[in-house]
Amino acid sequence: MKENHKKAIQTTWFSLMGNASLALIKGITGYFGNSYALIADAIESINDVFASILVLLGLKYANRPADENHPYGHGKAEPLTTFVVVGFLLISAFIIASESIENIRTPHKVPKPYTLVVITLIIVIKELFYQLVSKRSQETHSSALKAEAWHHRSDAITSLMAFIGISIALFMGEGYENADDWAALLASGWIIYNSYLIFRPALGEIMDENLHDDMIKEIRRISLTVEGVSDTEKCYVRKTGLTFFVDLHLEVDGNITVREGHEIAHRVKVKLQNEIPSISDVLIHVEPAGDLRHEMVEPKTK
């Protein structure tokens, strides 16, 4: 798990430095190239820099060990960080939309042709960033890195919209000077939409929503390979930061001793943590195979 945390931190630093560099390039090119769409893009990249800093702080805090007040650790700080990042995204979207509408109403010069070259390079770089960060988010199970990856994809798409807007302004000529402003306005809508896509899974993580069906299937499969396990019943998985906590009900021979049942449960726990390193802890309840008395009875209502 330390390796996953190290990967997440390194990836976040990579994103932070990349966003800072691209924000500078976009801002300078947009200012001198008369393109508000590119300036809007730079505003989003500046927002991404602050978002990356928040992700970095959130990941470091989430990695703090469990203590008396936080027996399950501090992992929930990661999706909470994602909520703050989404807030930054929404603020930047509204700023871009407001400035775009103002610029649409105000006559201005056509963007310079060289802005298209810069935007093309930015689109390629941002898509490469997205692929790398997205891969790392899957490897580390980090919702914050997933949000970071979507920032890069969102940036690539807003840059693409800017490319289209500037192209229209350049090739259509007089009367189309504000095409890149319309592109920036559309980009703000895309940012809002992506904010929801980032927010939704983080909310599910905070609410312990069942989002881990594949892992549950794997847990059941591994458990059944341990000698003495007849079957598995309930299995719940919840994510905390980069790790998972498992609640598992095992069925074993009802005639064995308590000690033997405990030993079987211990072997299952060890095997699960060895084969799925992202599992932080496993709470196992042992039940006699074929005995239906353990099933919960719904309380009668008056």
C-alpha positions in Angstrom: 0.0 0.0 0.0 2.9 2.3 0.6 3.9 1.8 -3.0 0.4 2.9 -4.2 0.6 6.0 -2.0 4.0 6.8 -3.4 2.7 6.5 -6.9 -0.3 8.7 -6.2 2.0 11.4 -4.7 4.4 11.3 -7.6 1.6 11.5 -10.1 0.1 14.5 -8.4 3.4 16.3 -8.4 3.6 15.5 -12.1 0.2 17.0 -12.7 0.9 20.1 -10.6 4.1 21.0 -12.5 2.4 20.2 -15.9 -0.6 22.4 -15.1 1.5 25.3 -13.9 3.6 25.2 -17.1 0.6 24.9 -19.4 -1.2 27.7 -17.6 1.7 30.0 -18.2 1.9 29.1 -21.9 -1.8 29.4 -22.5 -2.1 32.8 -20.7 0.8 34.4 -22.6 -0.4 33.0 -26.0 -4.0 34.0 -25.3 -3.1 37.5 -24.2 -0.7 38.3 -27.2 -2.8 36.2 -29.6 -6.1 38.0 -28.9 -7.8 34.7 -27.9 -10.1 34.7 -24.9 -10.8 31.0 -25.4 -7.1 30.4 -24.7 -7.1 32.8 -21.7 -10.2 30.9 -20.4 -8.2 27.7 -20.9 -5.4 29.2 -18.9 -7.8 30.1 -16.0 -8.9 26.5 -15.9 -5.2 25.4 -15.8 -4.5 27.8 -12.9 -7.5 26.2 -11.1 -6.0 22.8 -11.8 -2.8 23.9 -10.1 -4.7 24.7 -6.9 -6.7 21.5 -7.3 -3.5 19.5 -7.6 -2.2 21.1 -4.4 -5.4 20.1 -2.6 -5.1 16.6 -4.0 -1.5 16.4 -2.8 -2.5 17.6 0.7 -5.5 15.3 0.8 -3.5 12.2 -0.2 -0.9 12.9 2.5 -3.5 13.4 5.2 -5.4 10.3 4.1 -2.3 8.2 4.5 -2.0 9.0 8.2 -2.3 5.8 10.3 -5.4 5.0 12.4 -5.6 6.4 15.9 -8.0 6.3 18.8 -10.4 8.8 17.3 -10.1 7.4 13.7 -9.9 3.6 14.1 -10.5 3.2 10.3 -7.8 5.6 9.4 -8.0 9.0 7.7 -8.8 7.7 4.2 -12.1 9.6 3.9 -10.1 12.8 3.5 -9.4 11.8 -0.1 -13.0 12.0 -1.4 -13.6 15.1 0.8 -10.7 16.7 -1.1 -12.4 15.7 -4.3 -15.4 17.7 -3.2 -13.3 20.8 -2.7 -11.7 20.3 -6.1 -15.1 20.1 -7.7 -15.9 23.4 -6.1 -12.9 25.0 -7.7 -13.9 23.6 -11.0 -17.4 25.1 -10.7 -16.0 28.5 -9.7 -13.7 28.5 -12.7 -16.6 27.5 -15.0 -18.8 30.4 -13.9 -15.9 32.8 -14.2 -15.2 31.6 -17.8 -18.9 31.8 -18.7 -19.3 35.3 -17.3 -16.2 36.6 -19.1 -17.2 34.9 -22.3 -20.6 36.5 -22.3 -19.0 39.9 -21.7 -16.5 39.4 -24.5 -19.3 38.3 -26.9 -20.9 41.6 -26.4 -17.7 43.5 -26.9 -16.1 43.8 -30.4 -12.4 42.7 -30.5 -9.7 41.5 -32.8 -9.5 38.1 -34.5 -7.1 35.7 -32.8 -3.6 35.3 -34.3 -3.0 32.2 -36.4 -0.1 30.9 -34.3 -2.6 30.3 -31.4 -3.8 27.3 -33.3 -0.4 25.7 -33.3 -0.1 26.2 -29.5 -3.5 24.8 -28.9 -2.8 21.7 -30.9 0.3 21.0 -28.8 -1.7 21.6 -25.6 -4.5 19.1 -26.7 -1.9 16.4 -27.4 0.0 17.0 -24.1 -3.2 17.1 -22.0 -4.6 13.9 -23.5 -1.2 12.2 -22.7 -1.5 13.5 -19.1 -5.0 12.1 -18.9 -3.9 8.7 -20.0 -1.1 8.5 -17.5 -3.0 9.9 -14.5 -6.0 7.7 -15.3 -3.8 4.6 -15.4 -2.3 5.5 -12.1 -5.7 6.2 -10.5 -6.8 2.6 -11.5 -3.6 1.2 -10.1 -3.9 3.0 -6.8 -7.7 3.0 -6.5 -7.5 6.7 -5.8 -10.7 8.8 -6.4 -8.7 12.0 -6.1 -6.4 10.9 -8.9 -9.4 10.0 -10.9 -10.6 13.6 -10.5 -7.2 14.8 -11.4 -7.2 12.7 -14.6 -10.6 14.1 -15.6 -9.2 17.6 -15.1 -6.7 16.8 -17.8 -9.3 15.3 -20.1 -11.6 18.3 -19.5 -8.7 20.6 -20.3 -8.0 18.8 -23.5 -11.6 19.1 -24.6 -11.9 22.8 -23.7 -8.7 23.4 -25.7 -10.3 21.5 -28.6 -13.3 23.8 -28.4 -10.9 26.8 -28.4 -9.2 25.3 -31.5 -12.6 25.1 -33.2 -13.6 28.6 -32.2 -10.4 30.2 -33.3 -10.4 28.3 -36.6 -13.9 29.6 -37.3 -12.8 33.2 -36.4 -9.8 33.0 -38.7 -11.2 31.2 -41.7 -14.7 32.8 -41.7 -13.3 36.3 -41.4 -15.3 39.4 -40.5 -18.3 38.9 -38.3 -16.9 35.8 -36.7 -14.4 37.5 -34.4 -16.2 36.3 -31.2 -16.3 32.6 -32.3 -13.6 31.7 -29.8 -15.6 33.4 -27.0 -18.6 31.2 -27.9 -16.1 28.3 -27.7 -15.1 29.4 -24.2 -18.7 29.6 -23.2 -19.3 26.0 -24.4 -16.2 24.9 -22.5 -17.6 26.3 -19.3 -20.7 24.0 -19.8 -18.4 21.1 -20.3 -16.5 21.8 -17.1 -19.8 21.8 -15.1 -20.8 18.5 -16.6 -17.4 17.0 -15.8 -17.7 18.3 -12.3 -20.7 16.1 -11.8 -18.9 13.1 -13.2 -16.1 13.7 -10.7 -18.4 14.4 -7.8 -20.7 11.4 -8.1 -18.2 8.6 -7.4 -16.6 10.5 -4.6 -20.1 10.9 -3.0 -20.6 7.2 -3.4 -17.4 6.5 -1.6 -18.4 8.8 1.4 -21.7 7.1 1.6 -20.2 3.6 1.4 -22.1 2.8 -1.7 -21.7 -0.7 -3.2 -19.4 0.0 -6.1 -17.1 -3.0 -5.8 -18.9 -6.0 -7.3 -15.8 -7.3 -9.1 -13.7 -7.2 -5.9 -16.5 -9.0 -4.0 -16.5 -11.8 -6.6 -12.7 -12.1 -6.2 -13.0 -12.2 -2.4 -15.5 -15.0 -2.6 -13.4 -16.9 -5.0 -10.3 -16.6 -2.9 -12.1 -17.5 0.3 -13.4 -20.8 -1.2 -9.9 -21.9 -1.9 -9.1 -22.0 1.8 -9.5 -25.5 3.4 -12.4 -25.6 5.7 -14.6 -23.0 4.0 -17.8 -24.4 2.8 -19.3 -21.2 1.4 -19.5 -17.5 1.7 -22.6 -15.6 2.6 -22.7 -11.8 3.2 -19.7 -9.8 1.8 -19.5 -6.0 2.0 -16.6 -3.8 0.8 -16.1 -0.2 1.5 -13.3 2.1 0.3 -11.3 4.3 2.7 -8.7 6.4 0.8 -6.5 4.0 -1.2 -7.5 0.9 0.9 -10.6 -1.3 1.4 -12.3 -2.7 4.4 -14.1 -6.0 4.1 -17.0 -7.6 6.1 -17.3 -11.3 5.3 -19.5 -14.1 6.5 -18.0 -17.5 6.2 -19.8 -20.9 6.3 -17.8 -23.8 7.9 -18.6 -27.2 9.3 -20.9 -26.6 12.3 -19.3 -29.5 14.3 -15.8 -28.1 14.5 -14.5 -26.2 17.6 -14.5 -22.5 18.1 -10.7 -22.5 17.9 -10.8 -24.4 14.6 -13.3 -21.9 13.2 -11.1 -19.0 14.3 -8.1 -20.6 12.6 -10.0 -21.0 9.3 -11.1 -17.3 9.5 -7.5 -16.2 10.2 -6.2 -18.2 7.2 -8.9 -16.6 5.0 -7.9 -13.1 6.2 -4.2 -13.6 5.6 -4.8 -15.1 2.1 -7.1 -12.2 1.1 -4.6 -9.6 2.2 -1.8 -11.4 0.4 -3.6 -11.7 -2.9 -5.4 -8.3 -2.8 -2.8 -6.0 -1.2 -5.3 -3.0 -1.3 -7.4 -4.7 1.5 -6.5 -3.0 4.7 -8.6 -5.2 7.1 -11.1 -8.1 7.0 -13.8 -8.6 9.6 -15.0 -12.2 9.4 -18.1 -13.7 11.0 -18.1 -17.5 11.1 -21.4 -19.4 10.6 -22.3 -23.1 10.6 -22.9 -24.4 7.0 -26.5 -25.0 6.1 -27.8 -23.5 9.3 -30.5 -20.9 8.5 -30.9 -19.7 12.1 -28.2 -17.1 11.7 -30.4 -15.2 9.2 -31.7 -11.9 10.5 -35.4 -11.8 11.3 -37.2 -8.6 10.4 -38.8 -7.0 13.5 -42.5 -7.0 13.6 -44.2 -3.6 13.2 -47.3 -2.7 15.1 
